[in-house]
Amino acid sequence: MNDQALNRIADALDRMAPAPLAAPDFTAAPAFVWHVEPDRLEPVAQVNRVDLDLLVGINRSRDTLLDNTRRFATGFKANNALLWGARGMGKSSLVKAVHGTLQTDYPDLKLVELQREDMGSVARLLNHLRAAPHRFILFCDDLSFSHDDQHYKSLKAVLDGGIEGRPENVVFYATSNRRHLMPRDMIENERSSAINPSEAVEEKVSLSDRFGLWLGFHPCDQDEYLAMIDRYCAAYGVTVAADTLRAEAIEWQATRGARSGRVAWQFFVDLAGRNGVHIA
């Protein structure tokens, strides 16, 4: 093949390749979502979140994450955080609420959401964040891995950073229903079938050990569930007789077969609608 043919092939490949991501304008929004194919950071002008004061029953986790994030926002070192535990108990809501609480005083603190399936592109994302004069909470919701999932290797780039180190201006927060980021039965299966059982799962299980903060979220009891609903009613001005509110709330959670912060919010949305109250 001659040089002319090679040049034509090279030109064709250049035309097919996506243009490199332009330096994002991080002043355009308080939050961004990372997308791939092509790589881009989409600004989010209005983040879907609730006020921090509305999150009931998670005081210790709330205070710990708020303090950690405030230190990070002011320029100090901070720990990566894994928020794990029961579904619907406010893990992702807490991350977004903490960011919203601090954003007024620290406008350079940005929230960047990364989908688990895009974890393989995290090195490219970190290169863009590293070069920016802002501080970033890199957030991955519902993070978990199966036994044959290789995305966990990319996660190490966020937690450990390789020879470059994690960017000084990035902290990583993840939520998961699993403390060790992979199902218990898969951990036991790999132990039983491996030549060296202890080494077979150590690499994946140790991922959770790389988070400086472990914040556990546990199912709420009935009193906490009702307190959540009372807080929502007070915040949005919904007035219902106490006995009626209690009876309807308990009936709602019974029909759902679950009791959590998410169920409390879903009941309140229904209650507000029936009482003609708009929820902003």
FIKOL-76646 format. One record per residue (C-alpha): residue number from 0; residue in one letter; chain; x, y, z. Coordinates in steps of 0.1 Angstrom, whole numbers, plus 5000, padded with zeros to 4 digits. Layout:
N
<NUM, 'A', 'A', <X, Y, Z>>
...
//
This chain:
280
<0, 'M', 'A', <5000, 5000, 5000>>
<1, 'N', 'A', <5015, 5034, 4990>>
<2, 'D', 'A', <5018, 5065, 5010>>
<3, 'Q', 'A', <4988, 5082, 4992>>
<4, 'A', 'A', <4965, 5053, 5001>>
<5, 'L', 'A', <4977, 5054, 5037>>
<6, 'N', 'A', <4971, 5092, 5039>>
<7, 'R', 'A', <4935, 5087, 5026>>
<8, 'I', 'A', <4928, 5061, 5052>>
<9, 'A', 'A', <4942, 5083, 5079>>
<10, 'D', 'A', <4921, 5112, 5067>>
<11, 'A', 'A', <4890, 5091, 5067>>
<12, 'L', 'A', <4897, 5079, 5103>>
<13, 'D', 'A', <4901, 5115, 5114>>
<14, 'R', 'A', <4867, 5124, 5100>>
<15, 'M', 'A', <4851, 5094, 5117>>
<16, 'A', 'A', <4867, 5101, 5151>>
<17, 'P', 'A', <4847, 5123, 5174>>
<18, 'A', 'A', <4860, 5158, 5181>>
<19, 'P', 'A', <4878, 5161, 5215>>
<20, 'L', 'A', <4856, 5175, 5243>>
<21, 'A', 'A', <4860, 5212, 5245>>
<22, 'A', 'A', <4869, 5226, 5279>>
<23, 'P', 'A', <4835, 5227, 5297>>
<24, 'D', 'A', <4821, 5260, 5311>>
<25, 'F', 'A', <4818, 5250, 5347>>
<26, 'T', 'A', <4803, 5284, 5356>>
<27, 'A', 'A', <4772, 5275, 5335>>
<28, 'A', 'A', <4755, 5254, 5362>>
<29, 'P', 'A', <4760, 5240, 5397>>
<30, 'A', 'A', <4758, 5204, 5385>>
<31, 'F', 'A', <4767, 5183, 5354>>
<32, 'V', 'A', <4760, 5148, 5340>>
<33, 'W', 'A', <4788, 5130, 5323>>
<34, 'H', 'A', <4778, 5113, 5290>>
<35, 'V', 'A', <4799, 5093, 5265>>
<36, 'E', 'A', <4797, 5086, 5228>>
<37, 'P', 'A', <4806, 5114, 5224>>
<38, 'D', 'A', <4821, 5125, 5257>>
<39, 'R', 'A', <4804, 5156, 5271>>
<40, 'L', 'A', <4794, 5172, 5303>>
<41, 'E', 'A', <4757, 5183, 5302>>
<42, 'P', 'A', <4749, 5212, 5326>>
<43, 'V', 'A', <4720, 5207, 5350>>
<44, 'A', 'A', <4706, 5241, 5359>>
<45, 'Q', 'A', <4681, 5228, 5385>>
<46, 'V', 'A', <4691, 5197, 5405>>
<47, 'N', 'A', <4663, 5174, 5416>>
<48, 'R', 'A', <4667, 5174, 5454>>
<49, 'V', 'A', <4650, 5181, 5487>>
<50, 'D', 'A', <4662, 5204, 5515>>
<51, 'L', 'A', <4686, 5189, 5540>>
<52, 'D', 'A', <4662, 5197, 5568>>
<53, 'L', 'A', <4636, 5174, 5553>>
<54, 'L', 'A', <4658, 5143, 5557>>
<55, 'V', 'A', <4647, 5127, 5589>>
<56, 'G', 'A', <4662, 5098, 5608>>
<57, 'I', 'A', <4697, 5099, 5593>>
<58, 'N', 'A', <4712, 5126, 5615>>
<59, 'R', 'A', <4746, 5110, 5620>>
<60, 'S', 'A', <4752, 5103, 5583>>
<61, 'R', 'A', <4739, 5138, 5575>>
<62, 'D', 'A', <4763, 5155, 5598>>
<63, 'T', 'A', <4793, 5134, 5589>>
<64, 'L', 'A', <4788, 5139, 5551>>
<65, 'L', 'A', <4781, 5176, 5555>>
<66, 'D', 'A', <4813, 5181, 5576>>
<67, 'N', 'A', <4834, 5161, 5551>>
<68, 'T', 'A', <4820, 5180, 5522>>
<69, 'R', 'A', <4825, 5214, 5538>>
<70, 'R', 'A', <4861, 5207, 5545>>
<71, 'F', 'A', <4866, 5197, 5509>>
<72, 'A', 'A', <4848, 5228, 5496>>
<73, 'T', 'A', <4871, 5250, 5517>>
<74, 'G', 'A', <4902, 5234, 5501>>
<75, 'F', 'A', <4911, 5207, 5526>>
<76, 'K', 'A', <4916, 5170, 5520>>
<77, 'A', 'A', <4884, 5150, 5524>>
<78, 'N', 'A', <4875, 5113, 5523>>
<79, 'N', 'A', <4856, 5095, 5495>>
<80, 'A', 'A', <4823, 5083, 5509>>
<81, 'L', 'A', <4803, 5051, 5504>>
<82, 'L', 'A', <4766, 5055, 5514>>
<83, 'W', 'A', <4752, 5019, 5517>>
<84, 'G', 'A', <4722, 5002, 5530>>
<85, 'A', 'A', <4684, 5000, 5527>>
<86, 'R', 'A', <4666, 5012, 5496>>
<87, 'G', 'A', <4647, 5044, 5498>>
<88, 'M', 'A', <4663, 5057, 5530>>
<89, 'G', 'A', <4678, 5089, 5515>>
<90, 'K', 'A', <4713, 5079, 5503>>
<91, 'S', 'A', <4713, 5098, 5470>>
<92, 'S', 'A', <4690, 5125, 5484>>
<93, 'L', 'A', <4716, 5132, 5511>>
<94, 'V', 'A', <4744, 5137, 5486>>
<95, 'K', 'A', <4724, 5161, 5465>>
<96, 'A', 'A', <4710, 5179, 5496>>
<97, 'V', 'A', <4745, 5184, 5511>>
<98, 'H', 'A', <4757, 5199, 5478>>
<99, 'G', 'A', <4727, 5222, 5476>>
<100, 'T', 'A', <4732, 5233, 5512>>
<101, 'L', 'A', <4769, 5243, 5506>>
<102, 'Q', 'A', <4765, 5257, 5471>>
<103, 'T', 'A', <4754, 5291, 5482>>
<104, 'D', 'A', <4786, 5297, 5503>>
<105, 'Y', 'A', <4808, 5277, 5479>>
<106, 'P', 'A', <4797, 5284, 5443>>
<107, 'D', 'A', <4828, 5267, 5430>>
<108, 'L', 'A', <4817, 5233, 5444>>
<109, 'K', 'A', <4802, 5214, 5415>>
<110, 'L', 'A', <4783, 5181, 5415>>
<111, 'V', 'A', <4791, 5157, 5386>>
<112, 'E', 'A', <4770, 5126, 5381>>
<113, 'L', 'A', <4786, 5095, 5366>>
<114, 'Q', 'A', <4766, 5065, 5356>>
<115, 'R', 'A', <4779, 5031, 5367>>
<116, 'E', 'A', <4779, 5018, 5331>>
<117, 'D', 'A', <4802, 5047, 5321>>
<118, 'M', 'A', <4828, 5040, 5347>>
<119, 'G', 'A', <4852, 5028, 5320>>
<120, 'S', 'A', <4855, 5064, 5308>>
<121, 'V', 'A', <4863, 5079, 5342>>
<122, 'A', 'A', <4899, 5085, 5334>>
<123, 'R', 'A', <4889, 5108, 5306>>
<124, 'L', 'A', <4864, 5126, 5329>>
<125, 'L', 'A', <4891, 5131, 5356>>
<126, 'N', 'A', <4914, 5147, 5331>>
<127, 'H', 'A', <4888, 5174, 5325>>
<128, 'L', 'A', <4881, 5179, 5361>>
<129, 'R', 'A', <4917, 5180, 5371>>
<130, 'A', 'A', <4924, 5210, 5348>>
<131, 'A', 'A', <4895, 5230, 5361>>
<132, 'P', 'A', <4897, 5257, 5389>>
<133, 'H', 'A', <4867, 5243, 5407>>
<134, 'R', 'A', <4861, 5215, 5432>>
<135, 'F', 'A', <4840, 5185, 5423>>
<136, 'I', 'A', <4818, 5160, 5440>>
<137, 'L', 'A', <4819, 5130, 5416>>
<138, 'F', 'A', <4787, 5111, 5423>>
<139, 'C', 'A', <4777, 5076, 5412>>
<140, 'D', 'A', <4743, 5064, 5423>>
<141, 'D', 'A', <4734, 5027, 5429>>
<142, 'L', 'A', <4770, 5014, 5424>>
<143, 'S', 'A', <4775, 4977, 5424>>
<144, 'F', 'A', <4794, 4950, 5405>>
<145, 'S', 'A', <4788, 4914, 5394>>
<146, 'H', 'A', <4815, 4887, 5395>>
<147, 'D', 'A', <4824, 4892, 5359>>
<148, 'D', 'A', <4821, 4930, 5358>>
<149, 'Q', 'A', <4854, 4947, 5350>>
<150, 'H', 'A', <4842, 4983, 5357>>
<151, 'Y', 'A', <4856, 4979, 5393>>
<152, 'K', 'A', <4891, 4984, 5378>>
<153, 'S', 'A', <4881, 5018, 5366>>
<154, 'L', 'A', <4868, 5027, 5400>>
<155, 'K', 'A', <4903, 5023, 5414>>
<156, 'A', 'A', <4913, 5052, 5392>>
<157, 'V', 'A', <4889, 5074, 5412>>
<158, 'L', 'A', <4897, 5060, 5446>>
<159, 'D', 'A', <4935, 5056, 5443>>
<160, 'G', 'A', <4943, 5076, 5412>>
<161, 'G', 'A', <4973, 5054, 5400>>
<162, 'I', 'A', <5006, 5071, 5398>>
<163, 'E', 'A', <4990, 5105, 5392>>
<164, 'G', 'A', <4969, 5103, 5423>>
<165, 'R', 'A', <4933, 5113, 5425>>
<166, 'P', 'A', <4929, 5149, 5414>>
<167, 'E', 'A', <4931, 5171, 5445>>
<168, 'N', 'A', <4899, 5189, 5434>>
<169, 'V', 'A', <4878, 5158, 5432>>
<170, 'V', 'A', <4861, 5137, 5459>>
<171, 'F', 'A', <4840, 5106, 5451>>
<172, 'Y', 'A', <4806, 5098, 5467>>
<173, 'A', 'A', <4788, 5066, 5458>>
<174, 'T', 'A', <4756, 5050, 5469>>
<175, 'S', 'A', <4749, 5013, 5470>>
<176, 'N', 'A', <4725, 4988, 5485>>
<177, 'R', 'A', <4756, 4965, 5491>>
<178, 'R', 'A', <4783, 4972, 5517>>
<179, 'H', 'A', <4809, 4954, 5496>>
<180, 'L', 'A', <4796, 4965, 5462>>
<181, 'M', 'A', <4789, 4929, 5450>>
<182, 'P', 'A', <4763, 4904, 5460>>
<183, 'R', 'A', <4771, 4881, 5490>>
<184, 'D', 'A', <4763, 4850, 5470>>
<185, 'M', 'A', <4788, 4859, 5443>>
<186, 'I', 'A', <4814, 4865, 5470>>
<187, 'E', 'A', <4808, 4830, 5484>>
<188, 'N', 'A', <4806, 4814, 5450>>
<189, 'E', 'A', <4841, 4828, 5440>>
<190, 'R', 'A', <4855, 4817, 5473>>
<191, 'S', 'A', <4842, 4781, 5469>>
<192, 'S', 'A', <4854, 4777, 5432>>
<193, 'A', 'A', <4887, 4795, 5433>>
<194, 'I', 'A', <4921, 4779, 5437>>
<195, 'N', 'A', <4931, 4805, 5462>>
<196, 'P', 'A', <4897, 4815, 5478>>
<197, 'S', 'A', <4910, 4844, 5499>>
<198, 'E', 'A', <4927, 4861, 5468>>
<199, 'A', 'A', <4897, 4854, 5445>>
<200, 'V', 'A', <4875, 4881, 5460>>
<201, 'E', 'A', <4900, 4903, 5479>>
<202, 'E', 'A', <4905, 4927, 5450>>
<203, 'K', 'A', <4868, 4934, 5446>>
<204, 'V', 'A', <4857, 4933, 5482>>
<205, 'S', 'A', <4886, 4956, 5491>>
<206, 'L', 'A', <4871, 4983, 5469>>
<207, 'S', 'A', <4848, 4993, 5498>>
<208, 'D', 'A', <4878, 4996, 5520>>
<209, 'R', 'A', <4892, 5023, 5498>>
<210, 'F', 'A', <4863, 5046, 5509>>
<211, 'G', 'A', <4874, 5067, 5539>>
<212, 'L', 'A', <4838, 5070, 5550>>
<213, 'W', 'A', <4812, 5042, 5553>>
<214, 'L', 'A', <4778, 5056, 5561>>
<215, 'G', 'A', <4751, 5030, 5568>>
<216, 'F', 'A', <4714, 5035, 5561>>
<217, 'H', 'A', <4690, 5012, 5578>>
<218, 'P', 'A', <4652, 5006, 5575>>
<219, 'C', 'A', <4632, 5031, 5595>>
<220, 'D', 'A', <4606, 5022, 5622>>
<221, 'Q', 'A', <4570, 5034, 5622>>
<222, 'D', 'A', <4577, 5065, 5643>>
<223, 'E', 'A', <4605, 5076, 5620>>
<224, 'Y', 'A', <4583, 5070, 5590>>
<225, 'L', 'A', <4555, 5091, 5605>>
<226, 'A', 'A', <4580, 5118, 5615>>
<227, 'M', 'A', <4591, 5121, 5579>>
<228, 'I', 'A', <4556, 5127, 5568>>
<229, 'D', 'A', <4550, 5153, 5595>>
<230, 'R', 'A', <4581, 5171, 5584>>
<231, 'Y', 'A', <4569, 5172, 5548>>
<232, 'C', 'A', <4535, 5185, 5559>>
<233, 'A', 'A', <4550, 5213, 5579>>
<234, 'A', 'A', <4574, 5223, 5552>>
<235, 'Y', 'A', <4547, 5225, 5524>>
<236, 'G', 'A', <4518, 5237, 5545>>
<237, 'V', 'A', <4496, 5206, 5543>>
<238, 'T', 'A', <4471, 5205, 5572>>
<239, 'V', 'A', <4454, 5172, 5580>>
<240, 'A', 'A', <4439, 5160, 5613>>
<241, 'A', 'A', <4466, 5140, 5632>>
<242, 'D', 'A', <4445, 5109, 5635>>
<243, 'T', 'A', <4435, 5109, 5599>>
<244, 'L', 'A', <4471, 5115, 5588>>
<245, 'R', 'A', <4484, 5087, 5609>>
<246, 'A', 'A', <4457, 5062, 5597>>
<247, 'E', 'A', <4462, 5070, 5560>>
<248, 'A', 'A', <4500, 5069, 5563>>
<249, 'I', 'A', <4500, 5035, 5580>>
<250, 'E', 'A', <4475, 5022, 5554>>
<251, 'W', 'A', <4497, 5035, 5526>>
<252, 'Q', 'A', <4529, 5017, 5539>>
<253, 'A', 'A', <4509, 4985, 5545>>
<254, 'T', 'A', <4497, 4984, 5509>>
<255, 'R', 'A', <4533, 4990, 5497>>
<256, 'G', 'A', <4547, 4963, 5520>>
<257, 'A', 'A', <4575, 4986, 5529>>
<258, 'R', 'A', <4584, 5015, 5551>>
<259, 'S', 'A', <4611, 5039, 5540>>
<260, 'G', 'A', <4618, 5076, 5533>>
<261, 'R', 'A', <4608, 5070, 5497>>
<262, 'V', 'A', <4575, 5055, 5507>>
<263, 'A', 'A', <4569, 5084, 5530>>
<264, 'W', 'A', <4576, 5109, 5502>>
<265, 'Q', 'A', <4553, 5090, 5478>>
<266, 'F', 'A', <4525, 5091, 5503>>
<267, 'F', 'A', <4530, 5128, 5509>>
<268, 'V', 'A', <4529, 5135, 5471>>
<269, 'D', 'A', <4495, 5117, 5470>>
<270, 'L', 'A', <4484, 5136, 5501>>
<271, 'A', 'A', <4494, 5170, 5488>>
<272, 'G', 'A', <4477, 5164, 5455>>
<273, 'R', 'A', <4444, 5154, 5472>>
<274, 'N', 'A', <4446, 5185, 5493>>
<275, 'G', 'A', <4453, 5208, 5464>>
<276, 'V', 'A', <4488, 5217, 5475>>
<277, 'H', 'A', <4515, 5222, 5448>>
<278, 'I', 'A', <4549, 5208, 5456>>
<279, 'A', 'A', <4577, 5229, 5441>>
//
